[in-house]
Amino acid sequence: FLLDDISLNAVLSYSRGAIGQQLIEQKIKIQVGSRTVVGQVASSGGVLLVDDTHNPGGLPFAPNPFLPDARSQIALPLSIGGRVIGVLDIRSTDSNRVWTRDEVAIVEAIAERLALALENARLFEETSSRAAREHAVAEITSKIRETTDPQVMIRTAVDELQRVLRVSRVEIVPQVVSAHLTGRENEERETK
């Protein structure tokens, strides 16, 4: 699960098998802070173990109708600098499954590395987008500067914005500026 842009929901981003693909296609999301294992981990940033999903005691377990055979669950936060960006949710069908300290330590180490890799991928995408944006602005600016004719400048800007933004229409609407907005009103009083 990865948190959405506003950290309101944990959205299922990857799952194995046919049932997992169905869940992804349904765009399964769990509200952060909800009374579910994933919701609680996303909210608290702590590890949560459910050794027996058929008898969870006071734990915030909500059975998944798509995974009726799941008998135990461990969920860990994917965190960067104390900020939860997702939840690693692991379930087992073994009814006698008890998560050992060594297994929890291994899964915690993997969760840390996965969170770091996801953050690095996000930063790379952000940097690539910013570079593409800056390149487009520089290219349009260069084309606008090829002329001194204001009408050609405007036409070039409109054409290039349509091309880069892939939109059907771009308009530049002239605006009449009042004298008092520009400070000319004060200038006129001083000259009288």
DRENBARO-195915 format. One record per residue (C-alpha): x, y, z. Coordinates in pm, 1 decimal, padded with zeros to 6 digits. Each point is the difference from the previous one (the first is absolute). Layout:
BEGIN
pt east = X, north = Y, up = Z
...
# end
This chain:
BEGIN
pt east = 00000.0, north = 00000.0, up = 00000.0
pt east = 00119.5, north = 00353.0, up = -00076.9
pt east = -00150.5, north = 00312.3, up = 00152.7
pt east = -00176.3, north = 00236.1, up = -00239.4
pt east = 00125.9, north = 00354.9, up = -00056.0
pt east = -00187.2, north = 00138.6, up = 00300.6
pt east = 00069.6, north = -00299.0, up = 00230.1
pt east = -00370.5, north = -00068.2, up = 00044.0
pt east = -00009.6, north = -00352.0, up = -00144.4
pt east = 00236.1, north = -00294.9, up = -00038.9
pt east = -00047.6, north = -00119.0, up = -00358.4
pt east = 00083.4, north = -00357.3, up = -00096.5
pt east = 00290.9, north = 00034.3, up = -00243.0
pt east = 00123.6, north = -00355.7, up = -00039.1
pt east = -00125.9, north = -00345.5, up = 00084.1
pt east = 00087.2, north = -00346.4, up = -00130.6
pt east = -00226.4, north = -00252.3, up = -00165.7
pt east = -00337.4, north = 00017.5, up = -00171.0
pt east = -00182.3, north = 00123.8, up = 00310.6
pt east = 00265.3, north = 00266.5, up = 00050.0
pt east = -00051.0, north = 00121.8, up = -00356.5
pt east = -00377.3, north = 00017.6, up = 00057.2
pt east = 00057.5, north = 00210.1, up = 00309.5
pt east = 00231.3, north = 00237.2, up = -00190.7
pt east = -00252.2, north = 00031.3, up = -00284.4
pt east = -00265.1, north = 00093.0, up = 00256.5
pt east = 00233.6, north = 00274.0, up = 00125.3
pt east = -00027.5, north = -00118.3, up = 00358.9
pt east = 00076.8, north = 00272.8, up = 00251.2
pt east = -00009.6, north = 00006.7, up = 00376.2
pt east = -00050.2, north = 00319.4, up = 00195.9
pt east = 00298.9, north = 00098.0, up = 00212.9
pt east = -00097.6, north = -00039.5, up = 00365.6
pt east = -00289.0, north = -00236.8, up = -00076.6
pt east = -00054.2, north = -00298.2, up = 00228.6
pt east = 00198.0, north = -00232.8, up = -00226.0
pt east = 00355.1, north = -00125.6, up = 00027.7
pt east = 00116.7, north = 00202.2, up = -00301.8
pt east = -00193.9, north = 00309.7, up = 00112.2
pt east = 00152.6, north = -00014.7, up = 00349.2
pt east = 00356.3, north = -00057.6, up = -00124.3
pt east = -00033.4, north = 00285.3, up = -00251.7
pt east = -00118.3, north = 00226.1, up = 00283.1
pt east = 00232.6, north = -00106.2, up = 00284.0
pt east = 00313.3, north = -00090.8, up = -00192.5
pt east = 00040.2, north = -00311.9, up = 00217.6
pt east = 00019.0, north = -00372.4, up = -00079.7
pt east = -00318.1, north = -00200.1, up = 00056.0
pt east = -00019.9, north = -00380.7, up = 00027.5
pt east = -00317.9, north = -00207.6, up = -00010.5
pt east = 00090.7, north = -00361.4, up = 00079.4
pt east = -00355.6, north = -00133.1, up = -00041.8
pt east = -00227.3, north = 00195.0, up = -00234.6
pt east = -00296.4, north = -00219.4, up = 00101.0
pt east = 00046.2, north = 00108.2, up = 00361.6
pt east = 00175.5, north = 00341.4, up = -00009.2
pt east = -00091.3, north = 00094.4, up = 00357.4
pt east = 00000.7, north = 00378.6, up = 00035.8
pt east = 00212.4, north = 00057.3, up = -00310.1
pt east = -00146.2, north = 00210.4, up = -00281.6
pt east = -00046.9, north = -00286.4, up = -00244.3
pt east = -00256.1, north = 00012.8, up = -00279.5
pt east = -00016.6, north = -00322.7, up = -00201.5
pt east = 00046.8, north = 00034.0, up = -00372.8
pt east = -00273.3, north = -00191.9, up = -00186.5
pt east = 00244.4, north = -00056.3, up = -00287.9
pt east = 00251.5, north = -00163.5, up = 00234.9
pt east = -00212.1, north = -00228.6, up = 00221.6
pt east = 00288.4, north = -00247.2, up = 00049.5
pt east = 00232.0, north = 00260.5, up = 00155.1
pt east = 00066.3, north = -00108.9, up = 00358.6
pt east = 00275.8, north = 00238.1, up = 00113.1
pt east = 00115.8, north = 00344.2, up = -00101.9
pt east = 00291.4, north = 00235.1, up = 00055.3
pt east = -00005.4, north = 00359.4, up = -00119.0
pt east = 00289.9, north = 00243.2, up = 00012.5
pt east = 00027.5, north = 00366.0, up = -00089.8
pt east = 00201.1, north = 00112.2, up = -00300.9
pt east = 00152.4, north = 00315.4, up = 00149.8
pt east = 00241.1, north = 00270.2, up = -00107.2
pt east = 00126.1, north = 00234.1, up = 00269.3
pt east = -00288.1, north = -00086.4, up = 00231.5
pt east = -00259.9, north = 00061.5, up = -00272.9
pt east = -00206.9, north = -00305.8, up = -00097.1
pt east = -00025.0, north = -00035.8, up = -00379.4
pt east = -00157.7, north = -00346.4, up = -00007.8
pt east = -00059.3, north = -00332.8, up = 00171.3
pt east = 00154.4, north = -00340.1, up = -00070.0
pt east = -00278.3, north = -00251.5, up = 00075.4
pt east = 00085.6, north = -00372.7, up = 00016.7
pt east = -00251.4, north = -00277.5, up = 00061.2
pt east = 00040.7, north = -00374.2, up = 00053.6
pt east = -00249.2, north = -00285.4, up = -00044.0
pt east = 00179.6, north = -00211.5, up = 00262.9
pt east = -00234.1, north = -00026.1, up = 00300.5
pt east = 00293.2, north = -00067.6, up = 00236.7
pt east = 00211.7, north = 00291.9, up = -00126.0
pt east = 00171.7, north = 00205.6, up = 00267.3
pt east = 00236.7, north = 00274.1, up = -00119.9
pt east = 00344.6, north = -00038.3, up = 00158.4
pt east = 00221.5, north = 00291.0, up = 00101.5
pt east = 00245.9, north = -00089.9, up = -00276.1
pt east = -00276.2, north = 00002.7, up = -00262.5
pt east = -00128.6, north = 00333.8, up = 00125.1
pt east = 00356.6, north = 00140.4, up = -00010.6
pt east = 00044.5, north = -00122.0, up = -00359.7
pt east = -00331.8, north = 00147.5, up = -00110.4
pt east = 00082.1, north = 00329.7, up = 00178.0
pt east = 00333.4, north = 00019.6, up = -00184.9
pt east = -00172.4, north = -00067.4, up = -00332.4
pt east = -00269.1, north = 00260.5, up = 00078.6
pt east = 00270.8, north = 00261.1, up = 00072.2
pt east = 00179.0, north = -00073.3, up = -00326.5
pt east = -00324.0, north = -00009.4, up = -00198.3
pt east = -00104.0, north = 00338.4, up = 00140.3
pt east = 00337.3, north = 00147.3, up = -00094.7
pt east = -00021.4, north = -00144.9, up = -00353.4
pt east = -00354.7, north = 00135.4, up = -00042.8
pt east = 00106.0, north = 00344.8, up = 00119.4
pt east = 00300.0, north = -00001.4, up = -00234.6
pt east = -00229.1, north = -00093.5, up = -00291.0
pt east = -00240.2, north = 00281.7, up = 00094.7
pt east = 00283.0, north = 00252.5, up = 00019.1
pt east = 00139.9, north = -00114.2, up = -00335.9
pt east = -00343.7, north = 00037.2, up = -00161.3
pt east = -00044.9, north = 00342.8, up = 00156.9
pt east = 00342.8, north = 00112.7, up = -00120.4
pt east = -00063.0, north = -00135.5, up = -00350.1
pt east = -00335.0, north = 00181.0, up = -00018.3
pt east = 00157.7, north = 00323.1, up = 00118.3
pt east = 00278.7, north = -00031.2, up = -00257.7
pt east = -00251.5, north = -00064.6, up = -00280.3
pt east = -00204.3, north = 00301.9, up = 00112.5
pt east = 00307.0, north = 00225.0, up = 00008.6
pt east = 00106.6, north = -00122.7, up = -00344.5
pt east = -00345.7, north = 00078.6, up = -00143.6
pt east = 00002.4, north = 00350.0, up = 00151.9
pt east = 00349.2, north = 00069.8, up = -00136.7
pt east = -00097.2, north = -00127.2, up = -00344.8
pt east = -00315.7, north = 00214.4, up = -00013.5
pt east = 00186.4, north = 00305.3, up = 00130.4
pt east = 00266.6, north = -00045.1, up = -00266.0
pt east = -00261.7, north = -00015.9, up = -00276.8
pt east = -00177.1, north = 00309.3, up = 00133.2
pt east = 00329.2, north = 00194.1, up = 00002.3
pt east = 00061.2, north = -00074.8, up = -00369.4
pt east = -00215.4, north = 00300.6, up = -00095.6
pt east = -00065.5, north = 00354.3, up = 00110.1
pt east = -00355.4, north = 00006.5, up = -00135.8
pt east = -00243.6, north = -00021.2, up = 00296.2
pt east = -00267.9, north = -00174.5, up = -00209.1
pt east = 00245.7, north = -00270.1, up = -00107.9
pt east = 00114.5, north = -00036.4, up = 00362.2
pt east = -00359.0, north = -00053.0, up = 00115.1
pt east = -00076.7, north = -00244.5, up = -00283.1
pt east = 00318.9, north = -00193.9, up = 00076.4
pt east = -00082.2, north = -00016.8, up = 00370.9
pt east = -00354.5, north = -00122.2, up = -00071.0
pt east = 00114.0, north = -00258.8, up = -00257.7
pt east = 00277.8, north = -00132.7, up = 00220.8
pt east = -00222.1, north = -00019.5, up = 00309.9
pt east = -00258.7, north = -00194.2, up = -00200.9
pt east = 00268.5, north = -00240.6, up = -00116.7
pt east = 00167.0, north = -00051.7, up = 00338.2
pt east = -00321.2, north = -00019.5, up = 00203.3
pt east = -00185.3, north = -00202.8, up = -00264.6
pt east = -00309.1, north = 00218.8, up = 00021.3
pt east = -00234.8, north = 00113.1, up = -00273.1
pt east = -00013.7, north = 00365.9, up = 00094.7
pt east = 00219.4, north = 00261.7, up = 00166.1
pt east = -00110.4, north = 00361.2, up = 00025.7
pt east = 00173.3, north = 00315.5, up = 00104.4
pt east = -00263.0, north = 00247.4, up = 00114.7
pt east = 00105.4, north = 00364.2, up = 00018.0
pt east = -00090.4, north = 00175.4, up = 00320.7
pt east = -00072.0, north = 00369.7, up = 00046.1
pt east = 00189.0, north = 00135.6, up = 00299.2
pt east = -00159.3, north = 00281.8, up = 00199.1
pt east = 00210.3, north = 00306.4, up = 00062.3
pt east = -00031.4, north = -00034.2, up = 00377.4
pt east = 00142.4, north = -00353.8, up = -00010.7
pt east = 00323.0, north = 00112.4, up = -00157.5
pt east = 00056.5, north = 00297.5, up = 00224.9
pt east = -00054.3, north = 00244.0, up = -00285.3
pt east = -00277.0, north = 00168.4, up = 00196.7
pt east = 00258.1, north = 00120.2, up = 00254.2
pt east = 00238.5, north = 00107.0, up = -00276.5
pt east = -00272.5, north = 00212.0, up = -00162.7
pt east = -00079.0, north = 00176.3, up = 00331.6
pt east = 00368.3, north = 00082.8, up = 00052.4
pt east = 00028.3, north = 00161.3, up = -00345.2
pt east = -00305.4, north = 00228.3, up = 00050.2
# end
